Structure formats: structure tokens, C-alpha cells
């Protein structure tokens, strides 16, 4: 399995959707509890967005990850479905992270494109 463990920062709608999807697809999930540094816990970062609308917080998070030489990947769910999935899959294969911090905006949860992306991603990862 390319995704071994997904780390989520909290229980907002985006994170809850990823957690439910992960459990359905037998992917481990860890919810960050603050007991150790988030940057020590995760090995990489995946930012999921639509049309390059990325929150300032997530842009800053990416910058911080890159400063400590941890790989980051941005996935636009409104791009070509096959290209978006292939991009993430290729990135996971090349970086082989044990723990992936996954972030995105809560607005994505309302998007049918996001739900379709997760369904197709599950097919490719299994």
C-alpha cells in the first residue's frame, strides 16, 4: 500500500472525510494530538485543493515543510482525474513516506469532484 499512515491535524469536515475514506480503504489514520511536534511526526505533506485555491495556513505549512527538507505535494482535484491521481501515486512511489500529513480546505467536502477523486484514488492504491 502506497499510503501507509495518514496524519490529520484535527476533526474538521475535510479531515473527517479523509478519516472515513481511510478507514473504508484500510489505511491507518493518526489524528495529531499535540504530544509531539507535527514536523517530527510526519515525513511528508499532501495538500488537496481545487483550482489552486490554497489557504494561507496550508501555504505556510508547505513552506515550513520544505525548509526542513520534507517533501510536499499539491493535488488539484479539478484537474484531469487520471493526471491528478497519477501525480499523487507517482509522488508516493518516489518519496515512499511512512506518515503523510494530509490537509485541505473544508469547502472541498461539498464538491462531488472531491468525492469522485477519493473513489478513483482508492481504486489506484489498492
N, C-alpha and C positions, 0 to 999 in steps of 0.2 A: 504494500500500500504506500503510495507516494505521500499521502498526508497521514502522519503518524499521530500527532497530537496538535490540536488547535487550542491556542490560548485566547481567551476573551477577557476584556477588561472589566466588564460589568454585565448587568442583566437588562440592558436597554432592548428595544424591539429588534434591532439588527442582530445583536448578539444572541438573543433568544432564538431567532430564526436559524442562525448558524448552528447553535447548540442542538436544536431539534433535528436539523438536517444531518448533523454529525452523528447523532445517536441512531438515527434511521439507517445510516451507512456504516455503522460500526467504527467510527473514528473517535478516538479519545478526545475529550474536551477538558480543559482546565480553566476555571474561572479565577482570574487574578485576585488574590486576597490581600495583597499588600505586605505580606510577611517577608518577602524578599524583593529585591529590585526587579522591576519589569524587564529591564535590559539584561539582567543575569538569567532570567527565566526563559526568555525567547531567543531563538537563534536567527529568526528572520521575520519579515513583515510583509503581509499582503494587504493592500488597500483595494477594496472593491468600490467602484464608483460608476456613475452614469454621466456620459458626455463630459468627462474631465471636471466635473463638479466635485471638488475635494475640499473638505472643511479645513480651516486654518489649523485646527488641532492635529488633524491627520497629516497635513503637510509638515508641521513641526516634528511630529513623531518620526516621519520618514527621514527628515534631516538629522535628527538625533541618532537614529539607527545607522545612517551612513557615516556619521562621524566616528562611530565605534566599529566601523567596518563590518556591519552585519547587512546581508543582502535584503533588498526591498523590491517589491513587485507591485505594479498598479494594473488592475484589470478593469477595463471599461465594458460593462455588460451590454451597452448599446452598440458595441462594435459587431463585426461579423461573429456569429456564435462560434463557429468552428475555430476561427482565429483566436478568439478570447480564451477558449478552453485549451487550445493547443499551446498558447502562450504560457498559461499557468502550468500546464503539465510539463512543458519543456523547462521552465524555470525551476520547478520542483525536482525534476530529474538532474539538472545541472548543479543545484545547490544542496540537494539532499538534506534538508533541515529536519531535525527531530521535533522541534517545537516551533510552530508558526503562529505569530500573533496576527489575528485577522480582524481588520477594522473596516467600517463603512458607515455611511450616514443612515439614520433611521428611516429616511424617506424611501430608501430602496425597498423596504419591506412591502410597500404598496404597489410596487412595479411587477407586472406579470412577467416582464423580461427577466427580472431577478430570479423569480421562481423557476422559470424555464432554464435559466443558466445553471442553477443548482441541480436541477434534474439531469441535465446533459453532463454536467461535471461529474456527478455520481456514476454515470454510465462509463465515463472515460477512466475514472480512478479505480473502478472495481475490476 
